[in-house]
Structure formats: C-alpha cells, structure tokens
Amino acid sequence: MNNQEKPWGGRFTAPTNVFVEAFTASVSFDNRLAEYDIQGSIAHAQMLAKVGVLTETEAAQIIQGLQAIQEEINQGQFTWSLALEDVHMNIETRLVQKIGLVGKKLHTGRSRNDQVATDIRLYLRHEIDVIQIELTRLITALVTVAEAEAETIMPGFTHLQNAQPITLGHHLLAWCEMLLRDRNRLQEGRQRVNSLPLGAAALAGTSYPLDRHYTAQLLDFDTVAENSLDAVSDRDFAIEFTATAAILMMHLSRFSEELVLWSSAQFNFIELSDAFCTGSSIMPQKKNPDVPELVRGKTGRVYGHLLSLLTLMKSQPLAYNKDNQEDKEPLFDTIDTVTGCLRVYAEMIPTIQFNREVMYQAAKRGFTTATDLADYLVRKGVPFREAHEIVGKTVRYCIDAGKDLEEVSLEVFQRFSPLITEEVYAILTLEGAVVARQHFGGTAPAQVRAAIQRVRSRLEFGIEN
C-alpha cells in the first residue's frame, strides 16, 4: 500500500520504507482493542449527530457499518493489514469500504491520540472487572478452606523458625487480608481509569462543538478529562494498574513460596493435587509444585512491566509521542498474567490436602509455647523482661535435657520460679496456647470464625480496609 492510500497519506510523496512499515505497526498486538475501538466510535458518531456535525442518517450508517465490522471480527472473517498500522486505521478503512465516503466523516473532531487513550481505558476498565471476579473467587476459596481448618493447629513462623502455635484458618485468613487490600486498590484505581479522553483530539481539543459529557455518558465514564494535553498523553492509569498488579503478584508469590515449602518432604504439611503438578523426566518419584513455582516466577515478569512503563513515560514531553505505542504490550501481558495466576489459584486452593497431624507435631517442636509461659508469669506479677529471662533459662535447660516444655517436672519449673504451679501444664498445651489468643484478630478458633464472617461481609458489600 502506498502512502496515498493511507488515511494520513496526503502530505507524503514517497512510500514508507517496508521495514519501517513493519517496525512501526502495532496492529499485531493492539487488535485486541477492536471491540473497544468500535464502542468508542459508535458513541463518537452518536455524539456528532447530537451536535449536528453528522446527520442522523449518516450516524446510523456509520453505526450499522461498525456493528457489521464487529461481527466480522467475532466470526474471524476480518483481515488485519500491517500496512494500515494499527487497529484504528484497519477498522476505519474497512468502514469506508463497507459504507463509502460517509465512513470518512467518523474521524471528525478526534485524533488517533485521544482515540487510543479512550480504547485503552475502556479495555482496562473491563479487564479490571474480570480480575476482580477472579480475585473474589480466590478469596472465597481461601475463606471456605479457612473455615474448615479453623481448629487445625500448625506452627507460626518468624524468620522461618517455629515461633508460636497458630491455627491454619488464621494463616489462610492472612492471605485473604492481602488479597482484600489488592481488591481495594483495584477498585480505587478503576475510578481513575474511568475518565474520558475522547474529544481532546490530537492535543489542543477541536473547533467542532463536541459534547464530551454526552460521550462520557454513552460510554459510562464517570468523568471527562479536564485538560486536552494531559488527556492524550496520560498513562498514569496504566502505570497505577501495573503497580497494583505487581503488589498482587508479590502476594501470590508469597503464597507460592509457602506452598512450595509446605509440599516439600521436609515440611510435608500439604499434598497438592496431581492436576496442578508435573513429574520429572528423569526421576520417576518426583511430584513438582509447578503451579506455585510458575506463579512465583511470573511475579518478576510483572515487576519488569511496571519498570518498563515507568521508564517509557519518564522523559516524554507533552503531549503524545510515538513512544506510547510501547505502553500496550506490557499492560496487556500484565493483565493476562494476573488473570491467569488468579484463575489457576482459585481452582487449586480447594483441592489442597492438609496433613493436619504433621502440622500439629511440627507445632510441638521449637518450644512454641515459651511465650505463653512468660505471659503466665506476667499474670503472676513478674515483670515481662524478668519473665522472659526465666523462660529463656528454662528453654536452655530443655535443650540440654532433650525435653519439651510440657515434659518438664513441676519441681524443675519451680527451680526457675517458685510462682509456677500445676496449672501451668494447661497453659503449655498447643490447644491452650491457641485458645488463649481470644481477641479481635487473634488465632483462636472462635476469632477465626468471626473473622471469616467479616471477610464474607466485606466481599458481599464491597467494604474494604
């Protein structure tokens, strides 16, 4: 195709270099915006008719033509042309082919600059809604498992060392809290996505009497971009989404790390379903936690996209620059990656088998009730720092004697503190230690069940921290 046949070709006399044509084209990846490009174009045509720039007949022809093109795309019958550069010119050229010269009136009062900004916002708005559905599915799955495991005792860790006994339900709810914050960030970010750039034209607005608020109403945008320069060049919303996605992926990576550890022979806390694992090509006994490992690996991919977008925008003068063609692939891949990871986790979590007895026995190791012994002494009137020292010496004795705290005789306990009495043994059980955390946000089973109800309420009514 020579330049004279291109929508922008009037000013040019020489054809575009063949390699440059391929190098600058974006249709191979921005064609996923087609549905949203058509939505925006239909609304633009309706607005142009409302303000008298198009007749009602012309607007109807354009809308019917665009709807027919959408059907061609849906049926896989649309031919994408690299020579036409991008999704916008492919659709516009096809529209002119279908309805004639009236199709050339559609681009009145707009530019590809505000057009693409609108398309991306429409697309991202939709994808955020899809991600929210998958995120809610995952949180719901975690809550269901947490409820079933509200009384299952396991070791809680700091520095990956046994620290204190907790319930598995409480641990799973910690994951939920991370995801609920992600959900909230997505909701807040969606508000900033949902601002209409269309009508800013190339950069300065247009001399046509556009009704941008009417277009926003048709496309269900909450607000209209205030400044035409900013409207066409702003990609904050894409960067913000990718930053939120990076945090979400960091959370999934933390879950993944724990699942990988827990499924190892050294921990043996869980058994992952065969449906979410693979084997080794050389070691027949292996069962590899591929899904958690891959999700953990994909986190770096999203981090890279965030850095890519930040770097893309950092030196751009106002207003639009061709650099911004590079905003789409990082954004698209971030969306695909996050959606896929959430979907596979929502499917995998309900299938995990927890080895409750192994977890229980693990919680008995490492003197996990030592803090409870210190708290017991504090309740007897011993200052906490003194109680800490007493318990530390008691633990040292246990290490040397090869005993757990609950195996220490009362006589030996009283060598360290005469305030210790027979009732201490109830304090030193795992069950007693867990039930003692009977406060808001604690690990006691009753508190776990109460927290589960609060999470379900937040999911139902959209209430977040």
GIHUWO-V992875 format. One record per residue. SS is DSSP state (A for helix, B for strand, O for the rest). Layout:
ss=SS
ss=SS
//
This chain:
ss=O
ss=O
ss=A
ss=A
ss=A
ss=O
ss=O
ss=O
ss=A
ss=A
ss=A
ss=O
ss=O
ss=O
ss=O
ss=O
ss=O
ss=A
ss=A
ss=A
ss=A
ss=A
ss=A
ss=A
ss=O
ss=O
ss=A
ss=A
ss=A
ss=A
ss=A
ss=A
ss=A
ss=A
ss=A
ss=A
ss=A
ss=A
ss=A
ss=A
ss=A
ss=A
ss=A
ss=A
ss=A
ss=A
ss=A
ss=A
ss=A
ss=A
ss=O
ss=O
ss=O
ss=O
ss=O
ss=A
ss=A
ss=A
ss=A
ss=A
ss=A
ss=A
ss=A
ss=A
ss=A
ss=A
ss=A
ss=A
ss=A
ss=A
ss=A
ss=A
ss=A
ss=A
ss=O
ss=O
ss=O
ss=O
ss=O
ss=O
ss=O
ss=A
ss=A
ss=A
ss=O
ss=O
ss=A
ss=A
ss=A
ss=A
ss=A
ss=A
ss=A
ss=A
ss=A
ss=A
ss=A
ss=A
ss=A
ss=A
ss=A
ss=A
ss=A
ss=A
ss=A
ss=O
ss=O
ss=O
ss=O
ss=O
ss=O
ss=A
ss=A
ss=A
ss=A
ss=A
ss=A
ss=A
ss=A
ss=A
ss=A
ss=A
ss=A
ss=A
ss=A
ss=A
ss=A
ss=A
ss=A
ss=A
ss=A
ss=A
ss=A
ss=A
ss=A
ss=A
ss=A
ss=A
ss=A
ss=A
ss=A
ss=A
ss=A
ss=A
ss=A
ss=A
ss=A
ss=A
ss=O
ss=O
ss=O
ss=O
ss=B
ss=B
ss=B
ss=B
ss=B
ss=B
ss=O
ss=O
ss=B
ss=B
ss=B
ss=B
ss=B
ss=B
ss=B
ss=A
ss=A
ss=A
ss=A
ss=A
ss=A
ss=A
ss=A
ss=A
ss=A
ss=A
ss=A
ss=A
ss=A
ss=A
ss=A
ss=A
ss=A
ss=A
ss=A
ss=A
ss=A
ss=A
ss=A
ss=A
ss=A
ss=O
ss=B
ss=B
ss=O
ss=O
ss=O
ss=O
ss=O
ss=O
ss=O
ss=O
ss=O
ss=O
ss=O
ss=O
ss=O
ss=O
ss=O
ss=A
ss=A
ss=A
ss=A
ss=A
ss=A
ss=A
ss=A
ss=O
ss=O
ss=O
ss=B
ss=B
ss=O
ss=O
ss=O
ss=A
ss=A
ss=A
ss=A
ss=A
ss=A
ss=O
ss=O
ss=A
ss=A
ss=A
ss=A
ss=A
ss=A
ss=A
ss=A
ss=A
ss=A
ss=A
ss=A
ss=A
ss=A
ss=A
ss=A
ss=A
ss=A
ss=A
ss=A
ss=A
ss=A
ss=A
ss=A
ss=A
ss=A
ss=A
ss=O
ss=O
ss=O
ss=O
ss=O
ss=O
ss=O
ss=B
ss=B
ss=O
ss=O
ss=A
ss=A
ss=A
ss=O
ss=B
ss=O
ss=O
ss=O
ss=O
ss=O
ss=O
ss=O
ss=O
ss=O
ss=B
ss=O
ss=A
ss=A
ss=A
ss=A
ss=A
ss=A
ss=A
ss=A
ss=A
ss=A
ss=A
ss=A
ss=A
ss=A
ss=A
ss=A
ss=A
ss=A
ss=A
ss=A
ss=A
ss=A
ss=A
ss=A
ss=O
ss=O
ss=O
ss=O
ss=O
ss=O
ss=O
ss=O
ss=A
ss=A
ss=A
ss=A
ss=A
ss=A
ss=A
ss=A
ss=A
ss=A
ss=A
ss=A
ss=A
ss=A
ss=A
ss=A
ss=A
ss=A
ss=A
ss=A
ss=A
ss=A
ss=A
ss=A
ss=A
ss=A
ss=A
ss=A
ss=O
ss=O
ss=O
ss=B
ss=B
ss=O
ss=A
ss=A
ss=A
ss=A
ss=A
ss=A
ss=A
ss=A
ss=A
ss=O
ss=O
ss=O
ss=O
ss=O
ss=A
ss=A
ss=A
ss=A
ss=A
ss=A
ss=A
ss=A
ss=A
ss=A
ss=O
ss=O
ss=O
ss=O
ss=A
ss=A
ss=A
ss=A
ss=A
ss=A
ss=A
ss=A
ss=A
ss=A
ss=A
ss=A
ss=A
ss=A
ss=A
ss=A
ss=A
ss=A
ss=O
ss=O
ss=O
ss=A
ss=A
ss=A
ss=O
ss=O
ss=A
ss=A
ss=A
ss=A
ss=A
ss=A
ss=A
ss=O
ss=O
ss=O
ss=O
ss=O
ss=O
ss=O
ss=A
ss=A
ss=A
ss=A
ss=O
ss=O
ss=A
ss=A
ss=A
ss=A
ss=A
ss=A
ss=O
ss=O
ss=O
ss=O
ss=O
ss=O
ss=O
ss=O
ss=O
ss=A
ss=A
ss=A
ss=A
ss=A
ss=A
ss=A
ss=A
ss=A
ss=A
ss=A
ss=A
ss=A
ss=A
ss=A
ss=A
ss=A
ss=O
ss=O
ss=O
ss=O
//
